Amino acid sequence: MIFAVATDERTLFVFSSAAAANAYCEGIDVEDGGWLFWDEAGTALAPEFLTSNYRDKFTVGSGTYQLVPAPHRPLLAEVITEINHLEANPYFADLSAVRTHFAIATRTSQHGAQ
């Protein structure tokens, strides 16, 4: 599962996989800062471009990218209060459910497995 925020709308999207996120979030917009990403644990991810975006006088095109860990960026749980909307998805009914998911995950990781 991949979480992505469209920065212009501050809307959270939930994708089933990195491939689904990559298919939806165009490289040109990702490179311009239009999207931020986290993995299923809420750990930040950053795009690493495999092929460059391109621009010329008449066209623009998206390159390809993969998502890699970005430990220098904040966890999703730390920035979720800045998100205004949740795009409809099969995993969470509303932002409150997402917050609860990460609150439980945080408590579990702090206490560790017994």
C-alpha positions as CSV (number, residue, x, y, z in Angstrom):
1,M,0.0,0.0,0.0
2,I,1.3,3.5,-0.9
3,F,-0.1,6.8,0.5
4,A,0.3,9.8,-1.7
5,V,-0.7,13.4,-1.2
6,A,-1.5,15.7,-4.1
7,T,0.1,18.9,-2.7
8,D,-2.1,21.4,-4.6
9,E,-5.3,20.0,-3.1
10,R,-3.8,18.5,0.1
11,T,-5.7,15.3,-0.7
12,L,-4.6,11.9,0.4
13,F,-4.7,9.0,-2.1
14,V,-4.3,5.4,-1.1
15,F,-2.9,3.0,-3.8
16,S,-2.7,-0.7,-3.7
17,S,1.0,-0.7,-4.8
18,A,3.9,1.4,-5.9
19,A,3.1,0.5,-9.5
20,A,-0.5,1.8,-9.1
21,A,0.8,5.0,-7.6
22,N,3.4,5.4,-10.4
23,A,0.7,4.9,-13.0
24,Y,-1.6,7.6,-11.5
25,C,1.0,10.1,-10.4
26,E,2.7,11.4,-13.6
27,G,6.5,11.9,-13.4
28,I,6.3,15.5,-14.6
29,D,4.0,16.4,-11.6
30,V,6.1,14.3,-9.2
31,E,9.3,16.1,-10.2
32,D,7.6,19.5,-9.8
33,G,6.6,18.6,-6.2
34,G,3.0,17.9,-6.9
35,W,3.1,14.6,-5.0
36,L,4.5,13.3,-1.7
37,F,4.6,9.6,-0.9
38,W,4.7,7.2,2.1
39,D,4.7,3.4,2.4
40,E,2.2,1.3,4.3
41,A,3.9,2.0,7.6
42,G,3.8,5.8,6.9
43,T,7.5,6.1,6.3
44,A,8.4,8.8,3.7
45,L,9.4,7.8,0.2
46,A,11.0,9.9,-2.5
47,P,11.0,9.5,-6.3
48,E,14.2,8.3,-7.9
49,F,13.9,9.0,-11.6
50,L,15.1,6.1,-13.9
51,T,14.3,8.1,-17.1
52,S,14.1,11.9,-17.2
53,N,11.1,14.0,-17.8
54,Y,11.3,16.0,-20.9
55,R,10.1,19.5,-22.0
56,D,10.4,21.3,-25.3
57,K,8.6,24.2,-26.9
58,F,5.4,22.2,-27.7
59,T,5.4,19.0,-25.5
60,V,6.2,17.7,-22.1
61,G,6.5,14.1,-21.1
62,S,6.8,12.1,-18.0
63,G,9.9,10.0,-17.2
64,T,9.7,6.9,-15.1
65,Y,10.5,6.7,-11.4
66,Q,10.7,4.4,-8.5
67,L,9.9,5.2,-4.9
68,V,12.8,4.8,-2.4
69,P,13.0,5.3,1.4
70,A,13.4,9.0,2.4
71,P,14.2,8.9,6.1
72,H,15.0,12.7,6.1
73,R,11.3,13.4,5.4
74,P,8.5,13.4,8.0
75,L,6.4,10.4,8.7
76,L,2.8,10.5,7.4
77,A,1.5,10.5,11.0
78,E,3.4,13.8,11.6
79,V,1.8,15.6,8.6
80,I,-1.6,14.1,8.4
81,T,-3.2,17.1,10.2
82,E,-2.2,19.2,7.2
83,I,-4.3,17.0,4.8
84,N,-7.7,18.2,4.0
85,H,-9.4,15.4,2.1
86,L,-9.2,11.6,1.5
87,E,-9.8,10.4,-2.0
88,A,-12.3,7.5,-2.1
89,N,-10.5,4.1,-1.7
90,P,-11.3,0.6,-0.6
91,Y,-9.1,0.8,2.5
92,F,-10.2,3.7,4.6
93,A,-13.6,5.4,4.9
94,D,-12.2,8.8,6.0
95,L,-9.2,10.6,7.3
96,S,-10.1,9.6,10.9
97,A,-9.7,6.0,10.0
98,V,-6.2,6.7,8.5
99,R,-5.2,8.6,11.7
100,T,-6.4,5.6,13.8
101,H,-4.4,3.2,11.6
102,F,-1.2,5.1,12.2
103,A,-1.8,5.7,15.9
104,I,-2.2,1.9,16.3
105,A,0.9,1.3,14.2
106,T,2.9,3.8,16.2
107,R,1.9,2.3,19.5
108,T,2.8,-1.2,18.2
109,S,6.2,-0.2,17.0
110,Q,7.0,1.7,20.2
111,H,6.1,-1.3,22.4
112,G,7.7,-3.8,20.0
113,A,6.9,-7.5,19.6
114,Q,6.8,-9.4,22.9
